[in-house]
Amino acid sequence: MAVLARDIALAKVITVEPTLAASDLERLFERERISGVPVVENGRLVGVVSRADIARAIATAEDEARALLDYYGEIAGASSSSDERARLAGQNIESFCVRDLMSNRLVTVPPEQAVREVAQALTKHRIHRVLVAADGRLIGVISSLDLVQLIADGRLK
């Protein structure tokens, strides 16, 4: 008998709303020792956000700060320091909320999906978690680590 997504999906899932501040999101990641969460608004799955999304936003903010300071530095005849760039980028990031960071390109599977196909979805999309959903509502999450644990426990072959 095939193991299905509903059989292994973690049903007690930490979720966030799109309006949560990025700084609060990072504290949540630290406190819960997780790297990503589904984003839910009015009971509907609307996105997913991870530490990689935060890292991308920081890199983009730093690039924008560098370009801005370099441009105005050329006009004023001065150079920008890395401290100035970090300060300006930090100010930009502090104004972000989850909606600014999240991906709304969701990879979901139905509860009846075979675990083998869940693993194929993780590989195909190069992601670390797949969302188990039905009718736009989150049912659970399956991470790549969950699959490794099943194999290690001998529950999947």
Secondary structure by P-SEA (a helix, b strand, c coil): cccccccccccbbbbbcccccaaaaaaaaaaacccbbbbbccccccccccaaaaaaaaaaaaaaaaaaaaaaaaaacccccaaaaaaaaaaaaaacccccccccccccccccccaaaaaaaaaaaccccccccccccccccccaaaaaaaaaacccc
